Amino acid sequence: MAAWAAMLALCIGALIAAVPAEAATTIDGVFALIGGKQQVAGELVAMPAATPDDLKLDISFHRVAETNALKRYNTELNRQMHVIVVSDDLSVFMHHHVAHVIDGHGQLRMTFPQPGLYHIFVDASLKTIGQQVMRFDLTVGDEPAAPLMSRPLGLPEPSARSGLYTVAFDQLEFKAGEAGQLGLHISEYGKPAKDLHAYLGVAAHVVMIGADSLDYAHTHAGTGMSGMEMGGMAPDKHGAAEPQTAPDAATESDDQTVPADLTLHVPALPAGRYKLWVQFIGGRTLHTVPFVTVVK
């Protein structure tokens, strides 16, 4: 009887262990950093949690042609992995983080707003390598989703509102292949906003994604020459946007106030259409404001 019970326990244990393996989805990454040189490959494993739209993600990078997960990451803007998620039509934008990569794996849990195809950009700086960005194309839900042949973005507009704030660029024109510098202004009630706070150590984040290529750039706005690309930092729905009171906004902001007039340094971009999102903290609320631009 004891032997039979032990065998039954082993069979049940094997069955339980097999369920996550069958449910997991493994995706190989595509290098996506504009102007960067690929030195790593990446793997994302997605596991259903409470619902099909609620997933546990495991992310690892390894050198090209090798299999061992890289374990040494720089801490950039207080985090070791910045995880940017957009829907295939670029209407949904989410910005998450992995504070610490443990034994080569960054893990987080994410709830997606609806089923569909999503592009997950993992932006990290590795020791001796530097900034690398991998894109993982993940279908959420049971139905297969093919990528759009063309993503409608709407017309470029230099300003947009989020709550009480108006975010405006002095212009949104770029020449292909040339780095640029833009003025970014945040106003409240028609006057320069006075209650802006640093978000993860910088005045504002700007993520740019090519509508056709799905290539990626992540820059930061600051005062004067302090706006820098992510790799240069020291360790340490189109139209009006709706503010989101993020659970982590208070912990990822600080008491340092920032001015309303900022400078954004943009890397050299290939010609094409781009969706970009400006993220900043006003009061204790994280605002995400979308824009569209065309690089010619």
ZIRAQUI-V817583 format. One record per run of one state. SS is the DSSP state (H for helix, E for strand, - for the rest). FROM is the first residue (numbers start at 1). TO is the last residue. Records with the same first field share a line. If there is no record, write none. Layout:
SS=FROM-TO + FROM-TO
//
This chain:
-=1-1 + 24-24 + 29-29 + 32-32 + 34-39 + 49-53 + 64-72 + 74-75 + 77-78 + 80-80 + 88-92 + 99-101 + 103-104 + 112-115 + 127-129 + 141-158 + 163-164 + 170-172 + 175-179 + 189-190 + 193-195 + 200-201 + 203-203 + 211-215 + 223-228 + 233-234 + 236-240 + 242-243 + 245-248 + 258-260 + 267-271 + 283-284 + 296-296
H=2-23 + 230-232 + 249-252
E=25-28 + 30-31 + 33-33 + 40-48 + 54-63 + 73-73 + 76-76 + 79-79 + 81-87 + 93-98 + 102-102 + 105-111 + 116-126 + 130-140 + 159-162 + 165-169 + 173-174 + 180-188 + 191-192 + 196-199 + 202-202 + 204-210 + 216-222 + 229-229 + 235-235 + 241-241 + 244-244 + 253-257 + 261-266 + 272-282 + 285-295
//
